[in-house]
């Protein structure tokens, strides 16, 4: 009977360990990666570039050009980058 309970305990510990690893992975991904803003969404919502600067994005923005319309960005929308990296926003009329 003791042998059976030891195996059961080992299985339970393995399950808890793998759940811990899964939770740790999710937390690390949420902490260190951030999704780049899709400029299509900014067009749809008509967000001015001045409002974009006031958002708390955890990104550095390098804005090139003059005007209020976002023409393109680099890296492309949907790319995943490290938190704190620079996104280049090209604006025009």
Phi, psi and omega in degrees: 000324181294323179298319179296316181292327176294318178295318179297318179297317178298319178297317180295320178295321178296318179297315179297319180298314180292324175295320177299315179298319179297314179296318178299317178299313180298317180296316180296320178297317180293328182282322191255350180236147180220140180282134178289141179292133177278125183291341175297322178295324179292324176297313183299320182272353180054047179280121177294153180299326179298323177289328178299323180293333182275347180288147178268093189259347187058030178227154171265134180252130175248101186263125180245139177101186180226148181123190183239000184257129177280121181271313177198174179216160177220126003292165184298155177304138179094347178290152178252128181230168177288146177299136180092352178286170184264135173246126178271125179247124178256122183241160179198196182276000000 
